[in-house]
Amino acid sequence: MTIKNLEDLRKIKERAKLSTSARRKSETQVIVGMGTCGIAAGARDVMAAILDEMSRAGVHDVSVMQDGCIGMCQKEPLVDIVRPGEPRVTYGNVKPADVPAIISEHLVNGRIVSGLVVAKV
Amino acid sequence: MEKLARAHVLICGGTGCSSSGSKEIIPEMRGKLKAKGMEDEIKVVETGCHGLCELGPLVIVYPEGVFYIRVKASDVEEIVENHLIKGRVVDRLLYREPATHATVPDYDDIAFYKKQQRYALVNCGHINPESLEEYIGTDGYEGLAKALSMKPEEVIEEVKKSGLRGRGGGGFPTGTKWQFTRNAVGSKKYVICNADEGDPGAFMDRSVLEGDPHRVLEGMIICGYAVGADEGYIYCRAEYPLAIKRLRGAIGQALESGLLGENILGSGFNFMIHIKEGAGAFVCGEETALIASIEGRRGMPRPRPPFPANSGLWGKPSNINNVETFANVPSIMRDGGDYFASQGTETSKGTKVFALTGKINNTGLAEVPMGITMREIIYDIGGGIPNGKKFKAVQIGGPSGGCLPEQLLDLAVDYESLIRAGAMMGSGGLVVMDETTCMVDVARYFLNFTQDESCGKCTPCREGTKRMLEILNRICEGKGTEEDIPLLESMAQSIKAGSLCALGQTAPNPVLSTLNFFRHEYEAHIRDHKCPAGVCTAFVGYTITEGCRGCGLCKKVCPADAISGEVKAKHIIDPDKCIKCGACQSKCPFKAIEKG
């Protein structure tokens, strides 16, 4: 790569900011339940689908995290969406096929995917 | 499309953490993640130094920012299984505050980091030092782009406005130095980066070079543009192999991308940087000796003037600054000199990196605003003195500096206040000493160092330091006389006044400052034949008390056969045979052996 001017430098900067965005904790978060129950119900596949969908849709500055069992094992895999200033929404029985809707509708556009919601905090 | 990594595992690959085992952790972590099919999901990044070297190898997991200490390769599986897969923090590997023993999971909440203000070290430990892209991602090379859009004189004005002063020890105003080289007559000029860090216990420059090499290059290129130079040298000691490797890599990347070489960023400005490996002579940190060494001559200083700004490398005008000084320049250009000048004290602006070593809990590197007190550095950042011992003194400025006693702990640290207190900023090495340290022995240690490193060119330094060392040896061996103290003081003054370079001019400082604050310890050695700290073996003797049950363990462990006695009867030590190793005392199960 040859950097000829400030503009080239800024382009690389933008790219680097994206590739290192996981080093900053964002207030917008996707949290996947990764207790034994969650993993048994397929949470790892859901996690993979979330990362694929976010990469495909170019979503960034969102922290993807995990938490343990919260006691709703029968509803696993559970996925929580946290957006600043909005209630935390928990989706249950999430399948990889549900992920694109949760990401594009709720995470990006703030429209809750009502059919899958099990709780709001 | 690059796949999004949800977590980054930053593993410190600095010299400190590498030597405590991070080299094994990195492949182990990559291997375990691959075995789980998570190599795309979680990115492993080898970084430079985080500063808390005492507790290395350090591993930080983002986005949570969880800080793990003393991680071994055998801990990796647990981190992967519990933290990275299930999101459960591995409690037993978390940092604990030395005072409260409470675990602190979050990097930003650790007291060691809270009081710091990282400016030169801002990227160290947070980026991959071998990636130009990551450096650019932290606004890297924007300072250069801005400088190239200005006139060279305006760049110098900005540096002057910042109030930046030389971080290698001298504290000379950087902008003024640049101006001298700019004004010097000549078409060929050089920029030199002094990376010959040699003070015992100092490793701030090494960490910057290892952890953020592009920052130093950027500072040098900006300097080259400002002073009108087209070539630069980094003089780095060969004992810093990792720093040299990272510098070479960074220079290669900068050349390839057009940030170094010809027509930088389309400005028409050309600049090239070379590395010169030094053999580790302390005197080569002195600028004229350093220049001689680059030229292939023996590293010896010469009288100044002429100063390097007028006649430096190969007789051409040369601007020479320390690593940390250059590392401050890119941000000064980017943010403007005023921001930098808003930090620190009236005469000393910005921040300073200190290397904390000796009897202190958090051995490592800390960058703090000028004007902070020594107490805050040692107790809040350094975590205080280990094992419940009492603070005695802190040596600042290495072998050229002096020690500060407890009554000066609340001194606001800047260039002037330290000089007034009989010490100096130096490169920023802090050696903390507790009550078990003998101050005469400390002075002897530092003088032994400078005496050893004296190049021998001028008589006051070559002969004077040798004679002073002989006197100190004599005092420590119990053969000191009343005349020794005034003799030390008068020789110190002569050596300071008569030596050719700063090595000799400052070599007597540790003796003078210990005499100033701890004269009673010298007097105790000479008059009372006692070493108050119990360090100098000539004054130490071991005796067995009435608590002895005659178990015979001490007799068995004594390497000099100096202990005798019947079983179940009190033993005795023959002082003529005793070599004062202390083995008997540490072995005695009844604590019946006293040192005194």
Interface residues (C-beta under 8 A of the other chain):
Chain A: M1 T2 I3 K4 N5 L6 L9 I12 K13 R15 A16 K17 S19 T20 A22 R23 R24 K25 S26 M34 G35 I39 R44 M47 A48 L51 D52 M54 S55 R56 V59 H60 S63 V64 M65 Q66 D67 G68
Chain B: M1 E2 K3 L4 A5 R6 A7 H8 L10 E41 K43 Y62 P63 E64 G65 I85 K86 G87 R88 H126 I127 E133 E134 I136 G137 T138 D139 Y141 E142 A145 E256 S257 G258 L259 L265 G266
